[in-house]
Amino acid sequence: MPRVVFTQNLRRHIDCPECEVAGGTVREALEAAFADNPLLRGYVLDDQGALRRHMGIIVDGEALKDRNRLSDPVSSHGTIHVLQALSGG
């Protein structure tokens, strides 16, 4: 089962421990994680279910390609890192 890891800076704002979930795509894996933590969904995804602008996802070391449908595949032994995108200058 894929592992979903939430960075420390996210855990400061909302309780989101690392978890192993079922799913073959990023969407399926995240929805499984959100089932145990519904408040987390609104923090990570917008009202249309797309990844929020201030969020980033890395799947097995590669940046997420499909920020709207979250259809990027994830292997059964894959890791999804969910993080807050940082900006500034």
N, C-alpha and C positions, 0 to 999 in steps of 0.2 A: 504494500500500500504506500502511496506517496506520503511524504512527510511535509507538513506545512509549518514553516518557522516564521514567527513574527519578531521583528527586531526589538531590542530593548527600549528604544525611544517610543515605539507604539505601546509597549506594555506599561509605560508610565501613564498613558492616557486611558487605557482600557485593558481589562484582564483578558489576555489572549495567549495562553500557554501553547507551546509547540504541540502538534498533534499528528497522528497518522490517520489518514482517511482513505476511503474508497474514491476512485475517480480516474478516468482516462484523459481528461482535459483539465485545464486550470479551473474552468467554471465548475465542473463537477466536484473537484477537490475542495474548492473554496466553499461551495454550497454545503458540503458535508461538514466543514469546519464551522460554518455559520449556524448550522442546525443546533449545535451545542452552545453557541454564543451569538444569539440574534442581534445584540447591540453592535457587534463587530461588523456586521454586514453594512450598516449605514455609514460606518466610518471608512470602510474600504471602497464600497461601490456607491455610485450616484443613483438617483431615482430611476434611471433607465437600465440599471444593472451594469453599466460600464465602469471601468476602473476610474476612481476619482483622480483629478488632475495632480493632486499633491501626493499621490501614492505611486509606488513602483513595485514591480514583481520581477524576480529573477527565477528562471526555471533551469535547474542544472547548469548554472553559470552563464546562461544566456538571457538577455532582456526579453520580456514579453513582447510579442509582435502584435497580437490582436487585443488591443485595449478595450474594444467595444464588446465583442462576443466572448472574449477570454477562451477562445477555441484552441489555443496552443496545446499540443499533446504533452502529457507527462507520463513517464514510465511508472511501473508499479514500485520501482525502487528509487524514483526521482525525489528531488527536493525542490519545494517552492518557497522562496524567501519573499516575504511581504514587508515592505519598508516605506517609510515616509520619504518622499523625494525632497531634497534640500536645494535651496536656491539662495542666491545672494551675490554680493559682489564686493 
